[in-house]
Amino acid sequence: MSVKILKISIVTLSKGNILFAPHHGRDSGKIPKSMLDKLKPDIIIIGEAPSANLNYYQGYNTITQN
């Protein structure tokens, strides 16, 4: 038995003013650069986590909750 998986893109990304970083802003759950290039956020909000684990999204304006 073989299984064929189809990749279908149904989401269109557009500019966003404020982006809340997933996974409390940790590097392990960061938003891919390809998505950031489409979203072009003005500000990225980074949640509360140990600073050693955070992705600070260099090149973007960020606000941290730590």
PDBQT receptor file of N, H, CA, C and O in Angstrom, charges set to zero:
ATOM      1  N   MET A   1       0.844  -1.179   0.000  1.00  0.00    +0.000 N 
ATOM      2  CA  MET A   1       0.000   0.000   0.000  1.00  0.00    +0.000 C 
ATOM      3  C   MET A   1       0.890   1.243   0.000  1.00  0.00    +0.000 C 
ATOM      4  O   MET A   1       1.805   1.350   0.816  1.00  0.00    +0.000 OA
ATOM      5  N   SER A   2       0.630   2.170  -0.899  1.00  0.00    +0.000 N 
ATOM      6  H   SER A   2      -0.114   2.084  -1.562  1.00  0.00    +0.000 HD
ATOM      7  CA  SER A   2       1.392   3.416  -0.909  1.00  0.00    +0.000 C 
ATOM      8  C   SER A   2       0.441   4.584  -0.615  1.00  0.00    +0.000 C 
ATOM      9  O   SER A   2      -0.746   4.559  -0.939  1.00  0.00    +0.000 OA
ATOM     10  N   VAL A   3       1.021   5.591   0.009  1.00  0.00    +0.000 N 
ATOM     11  H   VAL A   3       1.985   5.611   0.272  1.00  0.00    +0.000 HD
ATOM     12  CA  VAL A   3       0.253   6.775   0.373  1.00  0.00    +0.000 C 
ATOM     13  C   VAL A   3       0.862   7.973  -0.321  1.00  0.00    +0.000 C 
ATOM     14  O   VAL A   3       2.076   8.172  -0.278  1.00  0.00    +0.000 OA
ATOM     15  N   LYS A   4       0.039   8.758  -0.948  1.00  0.00    +0.000 N 
ATOM     16  H   LYS A   4      -0.947   8.597  -0.983  1.00  0.00    +0.000 HD
ATOM     17  CA  LYS A   4       0.512   9.958  -1.622  1.00  0.00    +0.000 C 
ATOM     18  C   LYS A   4       0.002  11.169  -0.834  1.00  0.00    +0.000 C 
ATOM     19  O   LYS A   4      -1.196  11.306  -0.586  1.00  0.00    +0.000 OA
ATOM     20  N   ILE A   5       0.921  12.028  -0.453  1.00  0.00    +0.000 N 
ATOM     21  H   ILE A   5       1.894  11.917  -0.654  1.00  0.00    +0.000 HD
ATOM     22  CA  ILE A   5       0.570  13.220   0.312  1.00  0.00    +0.000 C 
ATOM     23  C   ILE A   5       0.669  14.430  -0.608  1.00  0.00    +0.000 C 
ATOM     24  O   ILE A   5       1.695  14.661  -1.248  1.00  0.00    +0.000 OA
ATOM     25  N   LEU A   6      -0.401  15.188  -0.660  1.00  0.00    +0.000 N 
ATOM     26  H   LEU A   6      -1.234  15.001  -0.140  1.00  0.00    +0.000 HD
ATOM     27  CA  LEU A   6      -0.417  16.401  -1.480  1.00  0.00    +0.000 C 
ATOM     28  C   LEU A   6      -0.199  17.609  -0.590  1.00  0.00    +0.000 C 
ATOM     29  O   LEU A   6      -0.794  17.723   0.481  1.00  0.00    +0.000 OA
ATOM     30  N   LYS A   7       0.644  18.493  -1.037  1.00  0.00    +0.000 N 
ATOM     31  H   LYS A   7       1.127  18.401  -1.908  1.00  0.00    +0.000 HD
ATOM     32  CA  LYS A   7       0.887  19.734  -0.311  1.00  0.00    +0.000 C 
ATOM     33  C   LYS A   7       0.072  20.831  -0.983  1.00  0.00    +0.000 C 
ATOM     34  O   LYS A   7       0.327  21.204  -2.129  1.00  0.00    +0.000 OA
ATOM     35  N   ILE A   8      -0.912  21.341  -0.248  1.00  0.00    +0.000 N 
ATOM     36  H   ILE A   8      -1.118  21.038   0.683  1.00  0.00    +0.000 HD
ATOM     37  CA  ILE A   8      -1.777  22.385  -0.778  1.00  0.00    +0.000 C 
ATOM     38  C   ILE A   8      -1.670  23.598   0.125  1.00  0.00    +0.000 C 
ATOM     39  O   ILE A   8      -1.856  23.495   1.338  1.00  0.00    +0.000 OA
ATOM     40  N   SER A   9      -1.375  24.731  -0.455  1.00  0.00    +0.000 N 
ATOM     41  H   SER A   9      -1.224  24.815  -1.440  1.00  0.00    +0.000 HD
ATOM     42  CA  SER A   9      -1.271  25.971   0.308  1.00  0.00    +0.000 C 
ATOM     43  C   SER A   9      -2.568  26.754   0.157  1.00  0.00    +0.000 C 
ATOM     44  O   SER A   9      -2.927  27.164  -0.947  1.00  0.00    +0.000 OA
ATOM     45  N   ILE A  10      -3.274  26.960   1.272  1.00  0.00    +0.000 N 
ATOM     46  H   ILE A  10      -2.983  26.627   2.169  1.00  0.00    +0.000 HD
ATOM     47  CA  ILE A  10      -4.535  27.694   1.224  1.00  0.00    +0.000 C 
ATOM     48  C   ILE A  10      -4.467  28.976   2.059  1.00  0.00    +0.000 C 
ATOM     49  O   ILE A  10      -5.459  29.696   2.178  1.00  0.00    +0.000 OA
ATOM     50  N   VAL A  11      -3.302  29.257   2.632  1.00  0.00    +0.000 N 
ATOM     51  H   VAL A  11      -2.496  28.673   2.535  1.00  0.00    +0.000 HD
ATOM     52  CA  VAL A  11      -3.143  30.435   3.472  1.00  0.00    +0.000 C 
ATOM     53  C   VAL A  11      -2.360  31.497   2.714  1.00  0.00    +0.000 C 
ATOM     54  O   VAL A  11      -1.289  31.227   2.171  1.00  0.00    +0.000 OA
ATOM     55  N   THR A  12      -2.902  32.692   2.687  1.00  0.00    +0.000 N 
ATOM     56  H   THR A  12      -3.772  32.911   3.128  1.00  0.00    +0.000 HD
ATOM     57  CA  THR A  12      -2.209  33.817   2.076  1.00  0.00    +0.000 C 
ATOM     58  C   THR A  12      -1.763  34.749   3.192  1.00  0.00    +0.000 C 
ATOM     59  O   THR A  12      -2.582  35.201   3.993  1.00  0.00    +0.000 OA
ATOM     60  N   LEU A  13      -0.487  35.034   3.247  1.00  0.00    +0.000 N 
ATOM     61  H   LEU A  13       0.179  34.668   2.597  1.00  0.00    +0.000 HD
ATOM     62  CA  LEU A  13       0.052  35.920   4.270  1.00  0.00    +0.000 C 
ATOM     63  C   LEU A  13       0.182  37.326   3.724  1.00  0.00    +0.000 C 
ATOM     64  O   LEU A  13       0.584  37.531   2.579  1.00  0.00    +0.000 OA
ATOM     65  N   SER A  14      -0.165  38.296   4.564  1.00  0.00    +0.000 N 
ATOM     66  H   SER A  14      -0.492  38.129   5.495  1.00  0.00    +0.000 HD
ATOM     67  CA  SER A  14      -0.002  39.685   4.174  1.00  0.00    +0.000 C 
ATOM     68  C   SER A  14       0.588  40.468   5.344  1.00  0.00    +0.000 C 
ATOM     69  O   SER A  14       0.719  39.935   6.446  1.00  0.00    +0.000 OA
ATOM     70  N   LYS A  15       0.938  41.709   5.110  1.00  0.00    +0.000 N 
ATOM     71  H   LYS A  15       0.832  42.141   4.215  1.00  0.00    +0.000 HD
ATOM     72  CA  LYS A  15       1.577  42.563   6.111  1.00  0.00    +0.000 C 
ATOM     73  C   LYS A  15       0.792  42.567   7.405  1.00  0.00    +0.000 C 
ATOM     74  O   LYS A  15      -0.436  42.648   7.414  1.00  0.00    +0.000 OA
ATOM     75  N   GLY A  16       1.543  42.478   8.509  1.00  0.00    +0.000 N 
ATOM     76  H   GLY A  16       2.541  42.413   8.501  1.00  0.00    +0.000 HD
ATOM     77  CA  GLY A  16       0.942  42.570   9.835  1.00  0.00    +0.000 C 
ATOM     78  C   GLY A  16       1.668  43.619  10.645  1.00  0.00    +0.000 C 
ATOM     79  O   GLY A  16       2.887  43.750  10.535  1.00  0.00    +0.000 OA
ATOM     80  N   ASN A  17       0.941  44.372  11.460  1.00  0.00    +0.000 N 
ATOM     81  H   ASN A  17      -0.049  44.265  11.549  1.00  0.00    +0.000 HD
ATOM     82  CA  ASN A  17       1.579  45.415  12.265  1.00  0.00    +0.000 C 
ATOM     83  C   ASN A  17       2.246  44.835  13.506  1.00  0.00    +0.000 C 
ATOM     84  O   ASN A  17       3.389  45.168  13.818  1.00  0.00    +0.000 OA
ATOM     85  N   ILE A  18       1.525  43.963  14.215  1.00  0.00    +0.000 N 
ATOM     86  H   ILE A  18       0.596  43.692  13.961  1.00  0.00    +0.000 HD
ATOM     87  CA  ILE A  18       2.041  43.392  15.458  1.00  0.00    +0.000 C 
ATOM     88  C   ILE A  18       1.976  41.878  15.352  1.00  0.00    +0.000 C 
ATOM     89  O   ILE A  18       0.950  41.312  14.976  1.00  0.00    +0.000 OA
ATOM     90  N   LEU A  19       3.085  41.231  15.687  1.00  0.00    +0.000 N 
ATOM     91  H   LEU A  19       3.919  41.691  15.992  1.00  0.00    +0.000 HD
ATOM     92  CA  LEU A  19       3.164  39.779  15.643  1.00  0.00    +0.000 C 
ATOM     93  C   LEU A  19       3.536  39.264  17.024  1.00  0.00    +0.000 C 
ATOM     94  O   LEU A  19       4.542  39.689  17.591  1.00  0.00    +0.000 OA
ATOM     95  N   PHE A  20       2.746  38.362  17.567  1.00  0.00    +0.000 N 
ATOM     96  H   PHE A  20       1.929  38.017  17.106  1.00  0.00    +0.000 HD
ATOM     97  CA  PHE A  20       3.069  37.718  18.839  1.00  0.00    +0.000 C 
ATOM     98  C   PHE A  20       3.855  36.452  18.521  1.00  0.00    +0.000 C 
ATOM     99  O   PHE A  20       3.328  35.524  17.906  1.00  0.00    +0.000 OA
ATOM    100  N   ALA A  21       5.111  36.417  18.940  1.00  0.00    +0.000 N 
ATOM    101  H   ALA A  21       5.540  37.170  19.440  1.00  0.00    +0.000 HD
ATOM    102  CA  ALA A  21       5.977  35.269  18.657  1.00  0.00    +0.000 C 
ATOM    103  C   ALA A  21       5.428  34.021  19.360  1.00  0.00    +0.000 C 
ATOM    104  O   ALA A  21       5.117  34.072  20.550  1.00  0.00    +0.000 OA
ATOM    105  N   PRO A  22       5.308  32.911  18.642  1.00  0.00    +0.000 N 
ATOM    106  CA  PRO A  22       4.810  31.678  19.255  1.00  0.00    +0.000 C 
ATOM    107  C   PRO A  22       5.822  31.075  20.218  1.00  0.00    +0.000 C 
ATOM    108  O   PRO A  22       6.999  31.433  20.210  1.00  0.00    +0.000 OA
ATOM    109  N   HIS A  23       5.351  30.168  21.037  1.00  0.00    +0.000 N 
ATOM    110  H   HIS A  23       4.394  29.878  21.044  1.00  0.00    +0.000 HD
ATOM    111  CA  HIS A  23       6.198  29.400  21.958  1.00  0.00    +0.000 C 
ATOM    112  C   HIS A  23       6.983  30.325  22.884  1.00  0.00    +0.000 C 
ATOM    113  O   HIS A  23       8.149  30.075  23.187  1.00  0.00    +0.000 OA
ATOM    114  N   HIS A  24       6.326  31.399  23.330  1.00  0.00    +0.000 N 
ATOM    115  H   HIS A  24       5.378  31.602  23.085  1.00  0.00    +0.000 HD
ATOM    116  CA  HIS A  24       6.916  32.394  24.239  1.00  0.00    +0.000 C 
ATOM    117  C   HIS A  24       8.175  33.033  23.658  1.00  0.00    +0.000 C 
ATOM    118  O   HIS A  24       9.000  33.556  24.406  1.00  0.00    +0.000 OA
ATOM    119  N   GLY A  25       8.334  33.000  22.333  1.00  0.00    +0.000 N 
ATOM    120  H   GLY A  25       7.664  32.575  21.724  1.00  0.00    +0.000 HD
ATOM    121  CA  GLY A  25       9.499  33.597  21.699  1.00  0.00    +0.000 C 
ATOM    122  C   GLY A  25      10.733  32.712  21.714  1.00  0.00    +0.000 C 
ATOM    123  O   GLY A  25      11.815  33.145  21.318  1.00  0.00    +0.000 OA
ATOM    124  N   ARG A  26      10.576  31.473  22.168  1.00  0.00    +0.000 N 
ATOM    125  H   ARG A  26       9.697  31.121  22.490  1.00  0.00    +0.000 HD
ATOM    126  CA  ARG A  26      11.732  30.571  22.212  1.00  0.00    +0.000 C 
ATOM    127  C   ARG A  26      12.243  30.272  20.807  1.00  0.00    +0.000 C 
ATOM    128  O   ARG A  26      11.472  30.222  19.848  1.00  0.00    +0.000 OA
ATOM    129  N   ASP A  27      13.535  30.078  20.705  1.00  0.00    +0.000 N 
ATOM    130  H   ASP A  27      14.161  30.119  21.484  1.00  0.00    +0.000 HD
ATOM    131  CA  ASP A  27      14.174  29.786  19.425  1.00  0.00    +0.000 C 
ATOM    132  C   ASP A  27      13.625  28.500  18.811  1.00  0.00    +0.000 C 
ATOM    133  O   ASP A  27      13.563  28.379  17.588  1.00  0.00    +0.000 OA
ATOM    134  N   SER A  28      13.227  27.541  19.646  1.00  0.00    +0.000 N 
ATOM    135  H   SER A  28      13.278  27.640  20.640  1.00  0.00    +0.000 HD
ATOM    136  CA  SER A  28      12.744  26.254  19.136  1.00  0.00    +0.000 C 
ATOM    137  C   SER A  28      11.392  26.372  18.428  1.00  0.00    +0.000 C 
ATOM    138  O   SER A  28      10.992  25.443  17.727  1.00  0.00    +0.000 OA
ATOM    139  N   GLY A  29      10.694  27.469  18.592  1.00  0.00    +0.000 N 
ATOM    140  H   GLY A  29      11.019  28.224  19.162  1.00  0.00    +0.000 HD
ATOM    141  CA  GLY A  29       9.406  27.641  17.929  1.00  0.00    +0.000 C 
ATOM    142  C   GLY A  29       9.347  28.891  17.079  1.00  0.00    +0.000 C 
ATOM    143  O   GLY A  29       8.272  29.444  16.846  1.00  0.00    +0.000 OA
ATOM    144  N   LYS A  30      10.510  29.339  16.615  1.00  0.00    +0.000 N 
ATOM    145  H   LYS A  30      11.383  28.890  16.804  1.00  0.00    +0.000 HD
ATOM    146  CA  LYS A  30      10.571  30.613  15.888  1.00  0.00    +0.000 C 
ATOM    147  C   LYS A  30       9.806  30.561  14.563  1.00  0.00    +0.000 C 
ATOM    148  O   LYS A  30       9.596  29.494  13.987  1.00  0.00    +0.000 OA
ATOM    149  N   ILE A  31       9.406  31.720  14.109  1.00  0.00    +0.000 N 
ATOM    150  H   ILE A  31       9.577  32.587  14.578  1.00  0.00    +0.000 HD
ATOM    151  CA  ILE A  31       8.717  31.861  12.834  1.00  0.00    +0.000 C 
ATOM    152  C   ILE A  31       9.763  31.849  11.730  1.00  0.00    +0.000 C 
ATOM    153  O   ILE A  31      10.753  32.576  11.812  1.00  0.00    +0.000 OA
ATOM    154  N   PRO A  32       9.560  31.030  10.694  1.00  0.00    +0.000 N 
ATOM    155  CA  PRO A  32      10.552  30.970   9.609  1.00  0.00    +0.000 C 
ATOM    156  C   PRO A  32      10.720  32.319   8.917  1.00  0.00    +0.000 C 
ATOM    157  O   PRO A  32       9.765  33.086   8.796  1.00  0.00    +0.000 OA
ATOM    158  N   LYS A  33      11.928  32.600   8.468  1.00  0.00    +0.000 N 
ATOM    159  H   LYS A  33      12.704  31.976   8.567  1.00  0.00    +0.000 HD
ATOM    160  CA  LYS A  33      12.241  33.856   7.776  1.00  0.00    +0.000 C 
ATOM    161  C   LYS A  33      11.339  34.054   6.561  1.00  0.00    +0.000 C 
ATOM    162  O   LYS A  33      10.944  35.181   6.264  1.00  0.00    +0.000 OA
ATOM    163  N   SER A  34      11.011  32.975   5.858  1.00  0.00    +0.000 N 
ATOM    164  H   SER A  34      11.332  32.059   6.099  1.00  0.00    +0.000 HD
ATOM    165  CA  SER A  34      10.151  33.094   4.674  1.00  0.00    +0.000 C 
ATOM    166  C   SER A  34       8.773  33.668   5.037  1.00  0.00    +0.000 C 
ATOM    167  O   SER A  34       8.187  34.417   4.256  1.00  0.00    +0.000 OA
ATOM    168  N   MET A  35       8.264  33.318   6.215  1.00  0.00    +0.000 N 
ATOM    169  H   MET A  35       8.741  32.709   6.849  1.00  0.00    +0.000 HD
ATOM    170  CA  MET A  35       6.981  33.869   6.667  1.00  0.00    +0.000 C 
ATOM    171  C   MET A  35       7.150  35.316   7.123  1.00  0.00    +0.000 C 
ATOM    172  O   MET A  35       6.305  36.162   6.831  1.00  0.00    +0.000 OA
ATOM    173  N   LEU A  36       8.242  35.605   7.839  1.00  0.00    +0.000 N 
ATOM    174  H   LEU A  36       8.929  34.918   8.076  1.00  0.00    +0.000 HD
ATOM    175  CA  LEU A  36       8.494  36.971   8.289  1.00  0.00    +0.000 C 
ATOM    176  C   LEU A  36       8.633  37.925   7.104  1.00  0.00    +0.000 C 
ATOM    177  O   LEU A  36       8.189  39.071   7.172  1.00  0.00    +0.000 OA
ATOM    178  N   ASP A  37       9.249  37.453   6.019  1.00  0.00    +0.000 N 
ATOM    179  H   ASP A  37       9.610  36.522   5.964  1.00  0.00    +0.000 HD
ATOM    180  CA  ASP A  37       9.405  38.272   4.818  1.00  0.00    +0.000 C 
ATOM    181  C   ASP A  37       8.050  38.658   4.234  1.00  0.00    +0.000 C 
ATOM    182  O   ASP A  37       7.913  39.742   3.668  1.00  0.00    +0.000 OA
ATOM    183  N   LYS A  38       7.050  37.791   4.361  1.00  0.00    +0.000 N 
ATOM    184  H   LYS A  38       7.161  36.910   4.821  1.00  0.00    +0.000 HD
ATOM    185  CA  LYS A  38       5.711  38.084   3.846  1.00  0.00    +0.000 C 
ATOM    186  C   LYS A  38       4.898  38.923   4.829  1.00  0.00    +0.000 C 
ATOM    187  O   LYS A  38       4.133  39.795   4.416  1.00  0.00    +0.000 OA
ATOM    188  N   LEU A  39       5.059  38.667   6.117  1.00  0.00    +0.000 N 
ATOM    189  H   LEU A  39       5.680  37.959   6.453  1.00  0.00    +0.000 HD
ATOM    190  CA  LEU A  39       4.292  39.383   7.135  1.00  0.00    +0.000 C 
ATOM    191  C   LEU A  39       4.811  40.800   7.358  1.00  0.00    +0.000 C 
ATOM    192  O   LEU A  39       4.028  41.714   7.612  1.00  0.00    +0.000 OA
ATOM    193  N   LYS A  40       6.116  40.984   7.265  1.00  0.00    +0.000 N 
ATOM    194  H   LYS A  40       6.752  40.241   7.059  1.00  0.00    +0.000 HD
ATOM    195  CA  LYS A  40       6.765  42.283   7.480  1.00  0.00    +0.000 C 
ATOM    196  C   LYS A  40       6.213  43.004   8.718  1.00  0.00    +0.000 C 
ATOM    197  O   LYS A  40       5.720  44.126   8.606  1.00  0.00    +0.000 OA
ATOM    198  N   PRO A  41       6.292  42.370   9.896  1.00  0.00    +0.000 N 
ATOM    199  CA  PRO A  41       5.716  42.993  11.090  1.00  0.00    +0.000 C 
ATOM    200  C   PRO A  41       6.467  44.252  11.503  1.00  0.00    +0.000 C 
ATOM    201  O   PRO A  41       7.686  44.341  11.354  1.00  0.00    +0.000 OA
ATOM    202  N   ASP A  42       5.718  45.228  12.027  1.00  0.00    +0.000 N 
ATOM    203  H   ASP A  42       4.728  45.155  12.149  1.00  0.00    +0.000 HD
ATOM    204  CA  ASP A  42       6.332  46.445  12.560  1.00  0.00    +0.000 C 
ATOM    205  C   ASP A  42       6.953  46.159  13.923  1.00  0.00    +0.000 C 
ATOM    206  O   ASP A  42       8.016  46.684  14.252  1.00  0.00    +0.000 OA
ATOM    207  N   ILE A  43       6.279  45.320  14.717  1.00  0.00    +0.000 N 
ATOM    208  H   ILE A  43       5.415  44.893  14.450  1.00  0.00    +0.000 HD
ATOM    209  CA  ILE A  43       6.751  44.967  16.060  1.00  0.00    +0.000 C 
ATOM    210  C   ILE A  43       6.480  43.485  16.293  1.00  0.00    +0.000 C 
ATOM    211  O   ILE A  43       5.427  42.970  15.919  1.00  0.00    +0.000 OA
ATOM    212  N   ILE A  44       7.445  42.806  16.915  1.00  0.00    +0.000 N 
ATOM    213  H   ILE A  44       8.301  43.224  17.219  1.00  0.00    +0.000 HD
ATOM    214  CA  ILE A  44       7.252  41.417  17.333  1.00  0.00    +0.000 C 
ATOM    215  C   ILE A  44       7.267  41.390  18.851  1.00  0.00    +0.000 C 
ATOM    216  O   ILE A  44       8.226  41.843  19.477  1.00  0.00    +0.000 OA
ATOM    217  N   ILE A  45       6.199  40.855  19.445  1.00  0.00    +0.000 N 
ATOM    218  H   ILE A  45       5.421  40.487  18.937  1.00  0.00    +0.000 HD
ATOM    219  CA  ILE A  45       6.101  40.716  20.892  1.00  0.00    +0.000 C 
ATOM    220  C   ILE A  45       6.659  39.349  21.271  1.00  0.00    +0.000 C 
ATOM    221  O   ILE A  45       6.195  38.322  20.777  1.00  0.00    +0.000 OA
ATOM    222  N   ILE A  46       7.655  39.345  22.147  1.00  0.00    +0.000 N 
ATOM    223  H   ILE A  46       8.032  40.179  22.548  1.00  0.00    +0.000 HD
ATOM    224  CA  ILE A  46       8.298  38.113  22.591  1.00  0.00    +0.000 C 
ATOM    225  C   ILE A  46       7.863  37.837  24.026  1.00  0.00    +0.000 C 
ATOM    226  O   ILE A  46       7.984  38.706  24.889  1.00  0.00    +0.000 OA
ATOM    227  N   GLY A  47       7.365  36.648  24.281  1.00  0.00    +0.000 N 
ATOM    228  H   GLY A  47       7.267  35.942  23.580  1.00  0.00    +0.000 HD
ATOM    229  CA  GLY A  47       6.837  36.289  25.591  1.00  0.00    +0.000 C 
ATOM    230  C   GLY A  47       7.886  36.077  26.655  1.00  0.00    +0.000 C 
ATOM    231  O   GLY A  47       9.071  36.337  26.446  1.00  0.00    +0.000 OA
ATOM    232  N   GLU A  48       7.438  35.606  27.789  1.00  0.00    +0.000 N 
ATOM    233  H   GLU A  48       6.475  35.395  27.959  1.00  0.00    +0.000 HD
ATOM    234  CA  GLU A  48       8.306  35.412  28.943  1.00  0.00    +0.000 C 
ATOM    235  C   GLU A  48       8.930  34.019  28.914  1.00  0.00    +0.000 C 
ATOM    236  O   GLU A  48       8.226  33.009  28.948  1.00  0.00    +0.000 OA
ATOM    237  N   ALA A  49      10.230  33.981  28.851  1.00  0.00    +0.000 N 
ATOM    238  H   ALA A  49      10.802  34.802  28.823  1.00  0.00    +0.000 HD
ATOM    239  CA  ALA A  49      11.002  32.737  28.877  1.00  0.00    +0.000 C 
ATOM    240  C   ALA A  49      12.428  33.116  29.266  1.00  0.00    +0.000 C 
ATOM    241  O   ALA A  49      12.806  34.283  29.167  1.00  0.00    +0.000 OA
ATOM    242  N   PRO A  50      13.223  32.140  29.709  1.00  0.00    +0.000 N 
ATOM    243  CA  PRO A  50      14.624  32.448  30.028  1.00  0.00    +0.000 C 
ATOM    244  C   PRO A  50      15.320  33.060  28.799  1.00  0.00    +0.000 C 
ATOM    245  O   PRO A  50      15.176  32.552  27.687  1.00  0.00    +0.000 OA
ATOM    246  N   SER A  51      16.062  34.134  29.000  1.00  0.00    +0.000 N 
ATOM    247  H   SER A  51      16.180  34.547  29.903  1.00  0.00    +0.000 HD
ATOM    248  CA  SER A  51      16.670  34.851  27.880  1.00  0.00    +0.000 C 
ATOM    249  C   SER A  51      17.597  33.975  27.043  1.00  0.00    +0.000 C 
ATOM    250  O   SER A  51      17.777  34.232  25.853  1.00  0.00    +0.000 OA
ATOM    251  N   ALA A  52      18.181  32.958  27.641  1.00  0.00    +0.000 N 
ATOM    252  H   ALA A  52      18.035  32.750  28.608  1.00  0.00    +0.000 HD
ATOM    253  CA  ALA A  52      19.069  32.060  26.894  1.00  0.00    +0.000 C 
ATOM    254  C   ALA A  52      18.298  31.262  25.838  1.00  0.00    +0.000 C 
ATOM    255  O   ALA A  52      18.892  30.774  24.875  1.00  0.00    +0.000 OA
ATOM    256  N   ASN A  53      16.975  31.126  26.014  1.00  0.00    +0.000 N 
ATOM    257  H   ASN A  53      16.493  31.521  26.795  1.00  0.00    +0.000 HD
ATOM    258  CA  ASN A  53      16.162  30.325  25.095  1.00  0.00    +0.000 C 
ATOM    259  C   ASN A  53      15.436  31.158  24.044  1.00  0.00    +0.000 C 
ATOM    260  O   ASN A  53      14.809  30.602  23.142  1.00  0.00    +0.000 OA
ATOM    261  N   LEU A  54      15.513  32.480  24.149  1.00  0.00    +0.000 N 
ATOM    262  H   LEU A  54      16.022  32.931  24.882  1.00  0.00    +0.000 HD
ATOM    263  CA  LEU A  54      14.723  33.339  23.269  1.00  0.00    +0.000 C 
ATOM    264  C   LEU A  54      15.378  33.560  21.918  1.00  0.00    +0.000 C 
ATOM    265  O   LEU A  54      16.602  33.545  21.783  1.00  0.00    +0.000 OA
ATOM    266  N   ASN A  55      14.530  33.765  20.925  1.00  0.00    +0.000 N 
ATOM    267  H   ASN A  55      13.536  33.778  21.034  1.00  0.00    +0.000 HD
ATOM    268  CA  ASN A  55      14.970  34.219  19.616  1.00  0.00    +0.000 C 
ATOM    269  C   ASN A  55      14.577  35.690  19.558  1.00  0.00    +0.000 C 
ATOM    270  O   ASN A  55      13.393  36.015  19.640  1.00  0.00    +0.000 OA
ATOM    271  N   TYR A  56      15.539  36.568  19.421  1.00  0.00    +0.000 N 
ATOM    272  H   TYR A  56      16.501  36.304  19.354  1.00  0.00    +0.000 HD
ATOM    273  CA  TYR A  56      15.264  37.999  19.487  1.00  0.00    +0.000 C 
ATOM    274  C   TYR A  56      14.920  38.616  18.129  1.00  0.00    +0.000 C 
ATOM    275  O   TYR A  56      14.786  39.836  18.029  1.00  0.00    +0.000 OA
ATOM    276  N   TYR A  57      14.776  37.804  17.095  1.00  0.00    +0.000 N 
ATOM    277  H   TYR A  57      14.884  36.813  17.177  1.00  0.00    +0.000 HD
ATOM    278  CA  TYR A  57      14.360  38.269  15.779  1.00  0.00    +0.000 C 
ATOM    279  C   TYR A  57      15.161  39.503  15.342  1.00  0.00    +0.000 C 
ATOM    280  O   TYR A  57      14.612  40.592  15.174  1.00  0.00    +0.000 OA
ATOM    281  N   GLN A  58      16.453  39.305  15.165  1.00  0.00    +0.000 N 
ATOM    282  H   GLN A  58      16.899  38.421  15.301  1.00  0.00    +0.000 HD
ATOM    283  CA  GLN A  58      17.345  40.393  14.752  1.00  0.00    +0.000 C 
ATOM    284  C   GLN A  58      16.844  41.047  13.467  1.00  0.00    +0.000 C 
ATOM    285  O   GLN A  58      16.388  40.375  12.542  1.00  0.00    +0.000 OA
ATOM    286  N   GLY A  59      16.942  42.359  13.434  1.00  0.00    +0.000 N 
ATOM    287  H   GLY A  59      17.313  42.905  14.185  1.00  0.00    +0.000 HD
ATOM    288  CA  GLY A  59      16.499  43.111  12.281  1.00  0.00    +0.000 C 
ATOM    289  C   GLY A  59      15.057  43.575  12.381  1.00  0.00    +0.000 C 
ATOM    290  O   GLY A  59      14.571  44.292  11.506  1.00  0.00    +0.000 OA
ATOM    291  N   TYR A  60      14.370  43.172  13.442  1.00  0.00    +0.000 N 
ATOM    292  H   TYR A  60      14.764  42.589  14.153  1.00  0.00    +0.000 HD
ATOM    293  CA  TYR A  60      12.974  43.567  13.656  1.00  0.00    +0.000 C 
ATOM    294  C   TYR A  60      12.865  44.319  14.983  1.00  0.00    +0.000 C 
ATOM    295  O   TYR A  60      13.660  44.087  15.893  1.00  0.00    +0.000 OA
ATOM    296  N   ASN A  61      11.892  45.211  15.096  1.00  0.00    +0.000 N 
ATOM    297  H   ASN A  61      11.246  45.400  14.357  1.00  0.00    +0.000 HD
ATOM    298  CA  ASN A  61      11.598  45.876  16.351  1.00  0.00    +0.000 C 
ATOM    299  C   ASN A  61      10.887  44.875  17.253  1.00  0.00    +0.000 C 
ATOM    300  O   ASN A  61       9.883  44.284  16.857  1.00  0.00    +0.000 OA
ATOM    301  N   THR A  62      11.401  44.685  18.461  1.00  0.00    +0.000 N 
ATOM    302  H   THR A  62      12.216  45.166  18.784  1.00  0.00    +0.000 HD
ATOM    303  CA  THR A  62      10.809  43.708  19.369  1.00  0.00    +0.000 C 
ATOM    304  C   THR A  62      10.521  44.320  20.722  1.00  0.00    +0.000 C 
ATOM    305  O   THR A  62      11.148  45.295  21.136  1.00  0.00    +0.000 OA
ATOM    306  N   ILE A  63       9.553  43.722  21.402  1.00  0.00    +0.000 N 
ATOM    307  H   ILE A  63       9.043  42.930  21.066  1.00  0.00    +0.000 HD
ATOM    308  CA  ILE A  63       9.256  44.049  22.797  1.00  0.00    +0.000 C 
ATOM    309  C   ILE A  63       9.281  42.724  23.538  1.00  0.00    +0.000 C 
ATOM    310  O   ILE A  63       8.608  41.774  23.136  1.00  0.00    +0.000 OA
ATOM    311  N   THR A  64      10.048  42.652  24.614  1.00  0.00    +0.000 N 
ATOM    312  H   THR A  64      10.595  43.424  24.940  1.00  0.00    +0.000 HD
ATOM    313  CA  THR A  64      10.107  41.420  25.414  1.00  0.00    +0.000 C 
ATOM    314  C   THR A  64       9.334  41.605  26.705  1.00  0.00    +0.000 C 
ATOM    315  O   THR A  64       9.209  42.719  27.212  1.00  0.00    +0.000 OA
ATOM    316  N   GLN A  65       8.822  40.517  27.227  1.00  0.00    +0.000 N 
ATOM    317  H   GLN A  65       8.924  39.611  26.815  1.00  0.00    +0.000 HD
ATOM    318  CA  GLN A  65       8.056  40.552  28.465  1.00  0.00    +0.000 C 
ATOM    319  C   GLN A  65       8.889  40.117  29.666  1.00  0.00    +0.000 C 
ATOM    320  O   GLN A  65       8.355  39.958  30.764  1.00  0.00    +0.000 OA
ATOM    321  N   ASN A  66      10.185  39.925  29.471  1.00  0.00    +0.000 N 
ATOM    322  H   ASN A  66      10.619  40.055  28.580  1.00  0.00    +0.000 HD
ATOM    323  CA  ASN A  66      11.043  39.519  30.584  1.00  0.00    +0.000 C 
ATOM    324  C   ASN A  66      11.447  40.720  31.410  1.00  0.00    +0.000 C 
ATOM    325  O   ASN A  66      12.173  40.576  32.394  1.00  0.00    +0.000 OA
TER     326      ASN A  66
